Amino acid sequence: MGIIAWIFIGLLAGIIAKALVPGKDPGGIIITMLIGIAGGLLGGWLGKVIFGVDSIDGFFDVSTWIAAVVGSIILLVLYRVITGNRRHA
């Protein structure tokens, strides 16, 4: 997959993760996209390590999208834990 496909999958996976995990999120569209891209990589790696499958096969494969969304949810929860309830002045 090309870089544009990764960015597109990352953006959509980040948006889906934000929709599935309730609560207020710090960060905007750039953070969402970065969390989604990193989540896709994390989800693919976890799929390979835990299940022994190549979960990032192609843009239209369901396993690619599931891995990206699950990885994005994991990273979104970690991001919320790390940033906490910081208040901006």
Biopython code that builds the backbone (N, CA, C, O; Angstrom):
import numpy as np
from Bio.PDB.StructureBuilder import StructureBuilder

atoms = [
    (1, "MET", "N", (0.843, -1.183, 0.000)),
    (1, "MET", "CA", (0.000, 0.000, 0.000)),
    (1, "MET", "C", (0.881, 1.237, 0.000)),
    (1, "MET", "O", (1.973, 1.237, 0.567)),
    (2, "GLY", "N", (0.403, 2.267, -0.629)),
    (2, "GLY", "CA", (1.143, 3.506, -0.705)),
    (2, "GLY", "C", (0.883, 4.390, 0.505)),
    (2, "GLY", "O", (0.001, 4.110, 1.317)),
    (3, "ILE", "N", (1.646, 5.439, 0.615)),
    (3, "ILE", "CA", (1.552, 6.347, 1.751)),
    (3, "ILE", "C", (0.189, 7.040, 1.806)),
    (3, "ILE", "O", (-0.336, 7.287, 2.892)),
    (4, "ILE", "N", (-0.380, 7.351, 0.649)),
    (4, "ILE", "CA", (-1.700, 7.988, 0.632)),
    (4, "ILE", "C", (-2.751, 7.040, 1.200)),
    (4, "ILE", "O", (-3.639, 7.470, 1.936)),
    (5, "ALA", "N", (-2.659, 5.763, 0.866)),
    (5, "ALA", "CA", (-3.602, 4.770, 1.402)),
    (5, "ALA", "C", (-3.459, 4.658, 2.913)),
    (5, "ALA", "O", (-4.459, 4.565, 3.624)),
    (6, "TRP", "N", (-2.216, 4.664, 3.414)),
    (6, "TRP", "CA", (-1.997, 4.597, 4.864)),
    (6, "TRP", "C", (-2.588, 5.817, 5.568)),
    (6, "TRP", "O", (-3.201, 5.686, 6.628)),
    (7, "ILE", "N", (-2.407, 6.987, 4.989)),
    (7, "ILE", "CA", (-2.954, 8.200, 5.590)),
    (7, "ILE", "C", (-4.477, 8.150, 5.597)),
    (7, "ILE", "O", (-5.111, 8.519, 6.585)),
    (8, "PHE", "N", (-5.063, 7.691, 4.492)),
    (8, "PHE", "CA", (-6.517, 7.595, 4.405)),
    (8, "PHE", "C", (-7.061, 6.570, 5.407)),
    (8, "PHE", "O", (-8.021, 6.853, 6.125)),
    (9, "ILE", "N", (-6.454, 5.390, 5.455)),
    (9, "ILE", "CA", (-6.875, 4.375, 6.424)),
    (9, "ILE", "C", (-6.685, 4.902, 7.842)),
    (9, "ILE", "O", (-7.548, 4.706, 8.697)),
    (10, "GLY", "N", (-5.568, 5.564, 8.094)),
    (10, "GLY", "CA", (-5.300, 6.107, 9.417)),
    (10, "GLY", "C", (-6.324, 7.138, 9.848)),
    (10, "GLY", "O", (-6.786, 7.132, 10.989)),
    (11, "LEU", "N", (-6.673, 8.020, 8.930)),
    (11, "LEU", "CA", (-7.665, 9.045, 9.241)),
    (11, "LEU", "C", (-9.009, 8.406, 9.568)),
    (11, "LEU", "O", (-9.633, 8.746, 10.573)),
    (12, "LEU", "N", (-9.450, 7.489, 8.729)),
    (12, "LEU", "CA", (-10.741, 6.835, 8.974)),
    (12, "LEU", "C", (-10.716, 5.952, 10.226)),
    (12, "LEU", "O", (-11.680, 5.935, 10.990)),
    (13, "ALA", "N", (-9.621, 5.220, 10.438)),
    (13, "ALA", "CA", (-9.521, 4.373, 11.631)),
    (13, "ALA", "C", (-9.509, 5.234, 12.892)),
    (13, "ALA", "O", (-10.120, 4.863, 13.894)),
    (14, "GLY", "N", (-8.830, 6.366, 12.858)),
    (14, "GLY", "CA", (-8.828, 7.278, 14.001)),
    (14, "GLY", "C", (-10.206, 7.840, 14.286)),
    (14, "GLY", "O", (-10.607, 7.950, 15.445)),
    (15, "ILE", "N", (-10.937, 8.197, 13.234)),
    (15, "ILE", "CA", (-12.298, 8.723, 13.399)),
    (15, "ILE", "C", (-13.216, 7.644, 13.966)),
    (15, "ILE", "O", (-14.016, 7.914, 14.862)),
    (16, "ILE", "N", (-13.102, 6.426, 13.447)),
    (16, "ILE", "CA", (-13.917, 5.317, 13.958)),
    (16, "ILE", "C", (-13.575, 5.037, 15.420)),
    (16, "ILE", "O", (-14.471, 4.803, 16.231)),
    (17, "ALA", "N", (-12.294, 5.060, 15.758)),
    (17, "ALA", "CA", (-11.886, 4.823, 17.144)),
    (17, "ALA", "C", (-12.452, 5.896, 18.064)),
    (17, "ALA", "O", (-12.925, 5.584, 19.157)),
    (18, "LYS", "N", (-12.410, 7.164, 17.636)),
    (18, "LYS", "CA", (-12.976, 8.239, 18.451)),
    (18, "LYS", "C", (-14.481, 8.083, 18.612)),
    (18, "LYS", "O", (-15.029, 8.433, 19.657)),
    (19, "ALA", "N", (-15.156, 7.563, 17.591)),
    (19, "ALA", "CA", (-16.604, 7.351, 17.676)),
    (19, "ALA", "C", (-16.941, 6.185, 18.611)),
    (19, "ALA", "O", (-17.968, 6.211, 19.290)),
    (20, "LEU", "N", (-16.082, 5.166, 18.647)),
    (20, "LEU", "CA", (-16.353, 3.986, 19.458)),
    (20, "LEU", "C", (-15.971, 4.154, 20.925)),
    (20, "LEU", "O", (-16.567, 3.526, 21.799)),
    (21, "VAL", "N", (-14.983, 4.996, 21.194)),
    (21, "VAL", "CA", (-14.521, 5.212, 22.574)),
    (21, "VAL", "C", (-15.124, 6.525, 23.065)),
    (21, "VAL", "O", (-14.748, 7.597, 22.590)),
    (22, "PRO", "N", (-16.058, 6.449, 24.013)),
    (22, "PRO", "CA", (-16.718, 7.676, 24.468)),
    (22, "PRO", "C", (-15.773, 8.580, 25.256)),
    (22, "PRO", "O", (-14.765, 8.128, 25.799)),
    (23, "GLY", "N", (-16.119, 9.855, 25.307)),
    (23, "GLY", "CA", (-15.334, 10.804, 26.082)),
    (23, "GLY", "C", (-14.798, 11.918, 25.216)),
    (23, "GLY", "O", (-14.839, 11.867, 23.987)),
    (24, "LYS", "N", (-14.290, 12.931, 25.903)),
    (24, "LYS", "CA", (-13.748, 14.094, 25.214)),
    (24, "LYS", "C", (-12.279, 13.853, 24.896)),
    (24, "LYS", "O", (-11.519, 13.362, 25.731)),
    (25, "ASP", "N", (-11.896, 14.205, 23.681)),
    (25, "ASP", "CA", (-10.529, 13.960, 23.233)),
    (25, "ASP", "C", (-9.742, 15.237, 23.094)),
    (25, "ASP", "O", (-10.224, 16.212, 22.516)),
    (26, "PRO", "N", (-8.529, 15.239, 23.621)),
    (26, "PRO", "CA", (-7.630, 16.333, 23.291)),
    (26, "PRO", "C", (-7.069, 16.094, 21.892)),
    (26, "PRO", "O", (-6.887, 14.945, 21.490)),
    (27, "GLY", "N", (-6.803, 17.123, 21.173)),
    (27, "GLY", "CA", (-6.230, 16.966, 19.838)),
    (27, "GLY", "C", (-7.278, 17.103, 18.753)),
    (27, "GLY", "O", (-8.474, 16.938, 18.989)),
    (28, "GLY", "N", (-6.806, 17.404, 17.575)),
    (28, "GLY", "CA", (-7.702, 17.600, 16.443)),
    (28, "GLY", "C", (-7.495, 16.554, 15.372)),
    (28, "GLY", "O", (-7.183, 15.400, 15.667)),
    (29, "ILE", "N", (-7.671, 16.959, 14.128)),
    (29, "ILE", "CA", (-7.622, 16.022, 13.006)),
    (29, "ILE", "C", (-6.227, 15.448, 12.799)),
    (29, "ILE", "O", (-6.090, 14.289, 12.405)),
    (30, "ILE", "N", (-5.196, 16.235, 13.058)),
    (30, "ILE", "CA", (-3.822, 15.737, 12.879)),
    (30, "ILE", "C", (-3.528, 14.639, 13.892)),
    (30, "ILE", "O", (-2.964, 13.604, 13.537)),
    (31, "ILE", "N", (-3.905, 14.854, 15.152)),
    (31, "ILE", "CA", (-3.706, 13.831, 16.185)),
    (31, "ILE", "C", (-4.520, 12.588, 15.848)),
    (31, "ILE", "O", (-4.039, 11.467, 16.013)),
    (32, "THR", "N", (-5.747, 12.781, 15.377)),
    (32, "THR", "CA", (-6.587, 11.655, 14.979)),
    (32, "THR", "C", (-5.916, 10.839, 13.880)),
    (32, "THR", "O", (-5.899, 9.610, 13.939)),
    (33, "MET", "N", (-5.363, 11.523, 12.874)),
    (33, "MET", "CA", (-4.714, 10.835, 11.771)),
    (33, "MET", "C", (-3.459, 10.101, 12.245)),
    (33, "MET", "O", (-3.221, 8.960, 11.849)),
    (34, "LEU", "N", (-2.667, 10.742, 13.079)),
    (34, "LEU", "CA", (-1.451, 10.098, 13.581)),
    (34, "LEU", "C", (-1.771, 8.889, 14.446)),
    (34, "LEU", "O", (-1.109, 7.856, 14.341)),
    (35, "ILE", "N", (-2.783, 9.010, 15.301)),
    (35, "ILE", "CA", (-3.206, 7.876, 16.126)),
    (35, "ILE", "C", (-3.696, 6.744, 15.224)),
    (35, "ILE", "O", (-3.394, 5.578, 15.478)),
    (36, "GLY", "N", (-4.442, 7.075, 14.184)),
    (36, "GLY", "CA", (-4.940, 6.057, 13.261)),
    (36, "GLY", "C", (-3.833, 5.347, 12.500)),
    (36, "GLY", "O", (-3.863, 4.124, 12.366)),
    (37, "ILE", "N", (-2.854, 6.096, 11.999)),
    (37, "ILE", "CA", (-1.740, 5.493, 11.260)),
    (37, "ILE", "C", (-0.925, 4.601, 12.181)),
    (37, "ILE", "O", (-0.609, 3.463, 11.834)),
    (38, "ALA", "N", (-0.585, 5.120, 13.356)),
    (38, "ALA", "CA", (0.167, 4.317, 14.320)),
    (38, "ALA", "C", (-0.668, 3.126, 14.793)),
    (38, "ALA", "O", (-0.133, 2.044, 15.034)),
    (39, "GLY", "N", (-1.975, 3.331, 14.925)),
    (39, "GLY", "CA", (-2.864, 2.238, 15.324)),
    (39, "GLY", "C", (-2.916, 1.139, 14.288)),
    (39, "GLY", "O", (-2.983, -0.039, 14.639)),
    (40, "GLY", "N", (-2.886, 1.499, 13.024)),
    (40, "GLY", "CA", (-2.844, 0.498, 11.963)),
    (40, "GLY", "C", (-1.579, -0.340, 12.036)),
    (40, "GLY", "O", (-1.618, -1.560, 11.878)),
    (41, "LEU", "N", (-0.468, 0.320, 12.273)),
    (41, "LEU", "CA", (0.796, -0.406, 12.412)),
    (41, "LEU", "C", (0.786, -1.290, 13.660)),
    (41, "LEU", "O", (1.222, -2.441, 13.617)),
    (42, "LEU", "N", (0.286, -0.745, 14.772)),
    (42, "LEU", "CA", (0.205, -1.515, 16.006)),
    (42, "LEU", "C", (-0.727, -2.707, 15.838)),
    (42, "LEU", "O", (-0.394, -3.817, 16.252)),
    (43, "GLY", "N", (-1.890, -2.488, 15.235)),
    (43, "GLY", "CA", (-2.844, -3.574, 15.016)),
    (43, "GLY", "C", (-2.275, -4.666, 14.127)),
    (43, "GLY", "O", (-2.482, -5.848, 14.397)),
    (44, "GLY", "N", (-1.567, -4.296, 13.083)),
    (44, "GLY", "CA", (-0.929, -5.284, 12.212)),
    (44, "GLY", "C", (0.134, -6.080, 12.930)),
    (44, "GLY", "O", (0.237, -7.294, 12.756)),
    (45, "TRP", "N", (0.927, -5.393, 13.741)),
    (45, "TRP", "CA", (1.976, -6.073, 14.503)),
    (45, "TRP", "C", (1.371, -7.025, 15.535)),
    (45, "TRP", "O", (1.826, -8.159, 15.681)),
    (46, "LEU", "N", (0.336, -6.555, 16.255)),
    (46, "LEU", "CA", (-0.305, -7.422, 17.249)),
    (46, "LEU", "C", (-0.963, -8.634, 16.595)),
    (46, "LEU", "O", (-0.904, -9.736, 17.139)),
    (47, "GLY", "N", (-1.585, -8.443, 15.442)),
    (47, "GLY", "CA", (-2.186, -9.563, 14.726)),
    (47, "GLY", "C", (-1.157, -10.613, 14.341)),
    (47, "GLY", "O", (-1.418, -11.814, 14.409)),
    (48, "LYS", "N", (0.008, -10.147, 13.939)),
    (48, "LYS", "CA", (1.072, -11.080, 13.547)),
    (48, "LYS", "C", (1.649, -11.791, 14.765)),
    (48, "LYS", "O", (1.899, -12.995, 14.716)),
    (49, "VAL", "N", (1.864, -11.058, 15.858)),
    (49, "VAL", "CA", (2.474, -11.642, 17.048)),
    (49, "VAL", "C", (1.501, -12.574, 17.777)),
    (49, "VAL", "O", (1.873, -13.690, 18.142)),
    (50, "ILE", "N", (0.270, -12.131, 17.988)),
    (50, "ILE", "CA", (-0.685, -12.902, 18.784)),
    (50, "ILE", "C", (-1.304, -14.044, 17.982)),
    (50, "ILE", "O", (-1.378, -15.173, 18.467)),
    (51, "PHE", "N", (-1.748, -13.759, 16.766)),
    (51, "PHE", "CA", (-2.485, -14.758, 15.995)),
    (51, "PHE", "C", (-1.658, -15.410, 14.893)),
    (51, "PHE", "O", (-2.102, -16.385, 14.286)),
    (52, "GLY", "N", (-0.480, -14.893, 14.629)),
    (52, "GLY", "CA", (0.375, -15.463, 13.591)),
    (52, "GLY", "C", (-0.143, -15.243, 12.181)),
    (52, "GLY", "O", (0.164, -16.023, 11.280)),
    (53, "VAL", "N", (-0.928, -14.187, 11.979)),
    (53, "VAL", "CA", (-1.478, -13.898, 10.657)),
    (53, "VAL", "C", (-0.928, -12.574, 10.160)),
    (53, "VAL", "O", (-0.530, -11.712, 10.944)),
    (54, "ASP", "N", (-0.914, -12.429, 8.853)),
    (54, "ASP", "CA", (-0.537, -11.155, 8.252)),
    (54, "ASP", "C", (-1.811, -10.347, 8.090)),
    (54, "ASP", "O", (-2.534, -10.500, 7.106)),
    (55, "SER", "N", (-2.088, -9.469, 9.080)),
    (55, "SER", "CA", (-3.375, -8.789, 9.115)),
    (55, "SER", "C", (-3.420, -7.519, 8.281)),
    (55, "SER", "O", (-4.481, -6.905, 8.161)),
    (56, "ILE", "N", (-2.317, -7.116, 7.712)),
    (56, "ILE", "CA", (-2.332, -5.942, 6.844)),
    (56, "ILE", "C", (-1.974, -6.403, 5.439)),
    (56, "ILE", "O", (-0.812, -6.383, 5.034)),
    (57, "ASP", "N", (-3.012, -6.823, 4.700)),
    (57, "ASP", "CA", (-2.803, -7.385, 3.371)),
    (57, "ASP", "C", (-3.008, -6.368, 2.262)),
    (57, "ASP", "O", (-2.184, -6.273, 1.352)),
    (58, "GLY", "N", (-4.068, -5.623, 2.320)),
    (58, "GLY", "CA", (-4.368, -4.675, 1.258)),
    (58, "GLY", "C", (-5.416, -3.693, 1.706)),
    (58, "GLY", "O", (-6.032, -3.852, 2.760)),
    (59, "PHE", "N", (-5.609, -2.684, 0.904)),
    (59, "PHE", "CA", (-6.503, -1.592, 1.268)),
    (59, "PHE", "C", (-7.941, -2.055, 1.472)),
    (59, "PHE", "O", (-8.611, -1.571, 2.384)),
    (60, "PHE", "N", (-8.427, -2.966, 0.661)),
    (60, "PHE", "CA", (-9.828, -3.373, 0.729)),
    (60, "PHE", "C", (-10.059, -4.624, 1.578)),
    (60, "PHE", "O", (-11.189, -5.108, 1.654)),
    (61, "ASP", "N", (-9.025, -5.151, 2.213)),
    (61, "ASP", "CA", (-9.196, -6.317, 3.076)),
    (61, "ASP", "C", (-9.772, -5.900, 4.418)),
    (61, "ASP", "O", (-9.332, -4.922, 5.023)),
    (62, "VAL", "N", (-10.765, -6.658, 4.874)),
    (62, "VAL", "CA", (-11.415, -6.362, 6.154)),
    (62, "VAL", "C", (-10.414, -6.463, 7.298)),
    (62, "VAL", "O", (-10.492, -5.696, 8.257)),
    (63, "SER", "N", (-9.478, -7.400, 7.206)),
    (63, "SER", "CA", (-8.491, -7.568, 8.282)),
    (63, "SER", "C", (-7.623, -6.326, 8.450)),
    (63, "SER", "O", (-7.213, -6.009, 9.566)),
    (64, "THR", "N", (-7.340, -5.627, 7.371)),
    (64, "THR", "CA", (-6.560, -4.389, 7.453)),
    (64, "THR", "C", (-7.320, -3.338, 8.251)),
    (64, "THR", "O", (-6.749, -2.675, 9.117)),
    (65, "TRP", "N", (-8.593, -3.188, 7.961)),
    (65, "TRP", "CA", (-9.404, -2.180, 8.636)),
    (65, "TRP", "C", (-9.642, -2.546, 10.107)),
    (65, "TRP", "O", (-9.605, -1.673, 10.974)),
    (66, "ILE", "N", (-9.883, -3.822, 10.389)),
    (66, "ILE", "CA", (-10.082, -4.252, 11.785)),
    (66, "ILE", "C", (-8.807, -4.014, 12.583)),
    (66, "ILE", "O", (-8.857, -3.499, 13.699)),
    (67, "ALA", "N", (-7.665, -4.387, 12.013)),
    (67, "ALA", "CA", (-6.387, -4.172, 12.697)),
    (67, "ALA", "C", (-6.144, -2.685, 12.950)),
    (67, "ALA", "O", (-5.692, -2.305, 14.031)),
    (68, "ALA", "N", (-6.437, -1.858, 11.975)),
    (68, "ALA", "CA", (-6.221, -0.412, 12.119)),
    (68, "ALA", "C", (-7.135, 0.176, 13.187)),
    (68, "ALA", "O", (-6.691, 0.998, 13.988)),
    (69, "VAL", "N", (-8.389, -0.224, 13.214)),
    (69, "VAL", "CA", (-9.334, 0.322, 14.191)),
    (69, "VAL", "C", (-8.991, -0.162, 15.599)),
    (69, "VAL", "O", (-8.994, 0.629, 16.541)),
    (70, "VAL", "N", (-8.695, -1.455, 15.749)),
    (70, "VAL", "CA", (-8.347, -1.979, 17.079)),
    (70, "VAL", "C", (-7.073, -1.321, 17.592)),
    (70, "VAL", "O", (-7.008, -0.920, 18.754)),
    (71, "GLY", "N", (-6.066, -1.208, 16.743)),
    (71, "GLY", "CA", (-4.834, -0.531, 17.145)),
    (71, "GLY", "C", (-5.073, 0.927, 17.486)),
    (71, "GLY", "O", (-4.465, 1.453, 18.419)),
    (72, "SER", "N", (-5.955, 1.592, 16.739)),
    (72, "SER", "CA", (-6.281, 2.993, 17.012)),
    (72, "SER", "C", (-6.999, 3.154, 18.340)),
    (72, "SER", "O", (-6.742, 4.107, 19.076)),
    (73, "ILE", "N", (-7.895, 2.229, 18.650)),
    (73, "ILE", "CA", (-8.594, 2.281, 19.937)),
    (73, "ILE", "C", (-7.604, 2.123, 21.073)),
    (73, "ILE", "O", (-7.674, 2.855, 22.061)),
    (74, "ILE", "N", (-6.681, 1.178, 20.948)),
    (74, "ILE", "CA", (-5.658, 0.979, 21.985)),
    (74, "ILE", "C", (-4.845, 2.251, 22.179)),
    (74, "ILE", "O", (-4.636, 2.687, 23.311)),
    (75, "LEU", "N", (-4.383, 2.851, 21.079)),
    (75, "LEU", "CA", (-3.572, 4.062, 21.189)),
    (75, "LEU", "C", (-4.378, 5.259, 21.684)),
    (75, "LEU", "O", (-3.847, 6.102, 22.408)),
    (76, "LEU", "N", (-5.644, 5.345, 21.307)),
    (76, "LEU", "CA", (-6.484, 6.441, 21.777)),
    (76, "LEU", "C", (-6.683, 6.360, 23.289)),
    (76, "LEU", "O", (-6.622, 7.376, 23.981)),
    (77, "VAL", "N", (-6.918, 5.165, 23.794)),
    (77, "VAL", "CA", (-7.072, 4.988, 25.242)),
    (77, "VAL", "C", (-5.765, 5.332, 25.951)),
    (77, "VAL", "O", (-5.782, 6.009, 26.980)),
    (78, "LEU", "N", (-4.636, 4.878, 25.418)),
    (78, "LEU", "CA", (-3.341, 5.228, 26.018)),
    (78, "LEU", "C", (-3.090, 6.737, 25.966)),
    (78, "LEU", "O", (-2.573, 7.313, 26.923)),
    (79, "TYR", "N", (-3.451, 7.373, 24.860)),
    (79, "TYR", "CA", (-3.280, 8.820, 24.717)),
    (79, "TYR", "C", (-4.102, 9.567, 25.764)),
    (79, "TYR", "O", (-3.635, 10.540, 26.356)),
    (80, "ARG", "N", (-5.334, 9.100, 25.985)),
    (80, "ARG", "CA", (-6.184, 9.742, 26.992)),
    (80, "ARG", "C", (-5.629, 9.554, 28.386)),
    (80, "ARG", "O", (-5.688, 10.471, 29.206)),
    (81, "VAL", "N", (-5.081, 8.362, 28.671)),
    (81, "VAL", "CA", (-4.496, 8.115, 29.986)),
    (81, "VAL", "C", (-3.279, 9.005, 30.216)),
    (81, "VAL", "O", (-3.102, 9.559, 31.301)),
    (82, "ILE", "N", (-2.441, 9.138, 29.190)),
    (82, "ILE", "CA", (-1.223, 9.943, 29.317)),
    (82, "ILE", "C", (-1.548, 11.431, 29.436)),
    (82, "ILE", "O", (-0.981, 12.120, 30.284)),
    (83, "THR", "N", (-2.461, 11.935, 28.589)),
    (83, "THR", "CA", (-2.761, 13.359, 28.634)),
    (83, "THR", "C", (-3.694, 13.699, 29.783)),
    (83, "THR", "O", (-3.675, 14.826, 30.278)),
    (84, "GLY", "N", (-4.503, 12.756, 30.214)),
    (84, "GLY", "CA", (-5.395, 12.977, 31.358)),
    (84, "GLY", "C", (-6.353, 14.119, 31.137)),
    (84, "GLY", "O", (-6.763, 14.406, 30.013)),
    (85, "ASN", "N", (-6.699, 14.763, 32.224)),
    (85, "ASN", "CA", (-7.638, 15.894, 32.193)),
    (85, "ASN", "C", (-6.890, 17.214, 32.303)),
    (85, "ASN", "O", (-7.241, 18.060, 33.126)),
    (86, "ARG", "N", (-5.882, 17.391, 31.495)),
    (86, "ARG", "CA", (-5.131, 18.645, 31.524)),
    (86, "ARG", "C", (-6.031, 19.785, 31.086)),
    (86, "ARG", "O", (-6.794, 19.665, 30.127)),
    (87, "ARG", "N", (-5.931, 20.868, 31.792)),
    (87, "ARG", "CA", (-6.717, 22.062, 31.427)),
    (87, "ARG", "C", (-5.772, 23.092, 30.832)),
    (87, "ARG", "O", (-4.690, 23.354, 31.357)),
    (88, "HIS", "N", (-6.210, 23.662, 29.730)),
    (88, "HIS", "CA", (-5.418, 24.690, 29.059)),
    (88, "HIS", "C", (-5.866, 26.067, 29.524)),
    (88, "HIS", "O", (-7.057, 26.309, 29.723)),
    (89, "ALA", "N", (-4.915, 26.957, 29.693)),
    (89, "ALA", "CA", (-5.227, 28.304, 30.164)),
    (89, "ALA", "C", (-5.879, 29.138, 29.108)),
    (89, "ALA", "O", (-6.204, 30.300, 29.353)),
]
sb = StructureBuilder()
sb.init_structure("model")
sb.init_model(0)
sb.init_chain("A")
sb.init_seg("    ")
for serial, (resi, resn, name, xyz) in enumerate(atoms, 1):
    if name == "N":
        sb.init_residue(resn, " ", resi, " ")
    sb.init_atom(name, np.array(xyz, "f"), 0.0, 1.0, " ", f" {name:<3s}", serial, name[0])
structure = sb.get_structure()
